């Protein structure tokens, strides 16, 4: 079994399922499916779902706002790009200080957008919410995937060692 590949594919499948649900819910709402309310409810704890801050499809809002949708769809895009780019990009994240700096750099525009809006300095727009969300979402797979792959490998190795000790 190829654990890195399997781990990658599980995360990719999860991201794809999540993004599919985000765009499926407006279709379900448009055809008046009672399931739409349940799917919207799934997203409610993680997103405000304000219509004025959401993209629309089939005349209905997506399951999450524009910033959240941008994060999730960019995460999916980054996950799809990971096999082609990880050898060049992942070394930037080998050092925890670099990782924190990069994550701070991609979070800073979003933070500034939110704080500036609350302070009344500027109005956050679809464009600023989309760009700042996409920036974060695109970088996250290059942080999360290597950690997940290594974690799964360590778990399987430790489980194998424990099993060997128990069997002997």
Steps between C-alpha positions, in 0.01 A plus 500: 500500500632842406416700815597846370288453189207358696516784754510754218204339323291490820562872560429577134175300515398686817571841344313402186199376700498818711512727192235290329269547798559877488376520141239224531302681769384787273384244245311312773344829614408595142313172451336542843660189647446473876861379517625853423414631847699218660804565281487875570481408870822297471687811384335742746743442794800590282359785290258789546343425156393861449330526159660838428844339544431180310533378146178376341436202276160395363362819659596378850800579722783250533530310825763746625592865444737620229808502727436149631421370151826651376694332780345159432521510121857634509586223748362251248704665223814497716440134581467422130825692432687342791637194313648726233639777724574347840869429431556870433265650758508258796867577586389854584295350785767267646590749770219579743604867511467523123164326515369744757634795300339378178168428670508843664578660161198336334272567798604865536305634197184326627554634850559852369187477285286394796651747749485792255135430434412481871696820561307675222815565296374318190219274389597140444394405148436175314838549337695549825320213671553271201869583456589480868313172540654348188850602609462310827329201343764458232788490750339273763540169312877552490497521880232241578576222252865435596407499870205266438708264286780486755252457786327205331835337426615540862168364628524190279865441597422534872199272465722244325764522774236454771352205314849342469563545873162348589548205260844420647 
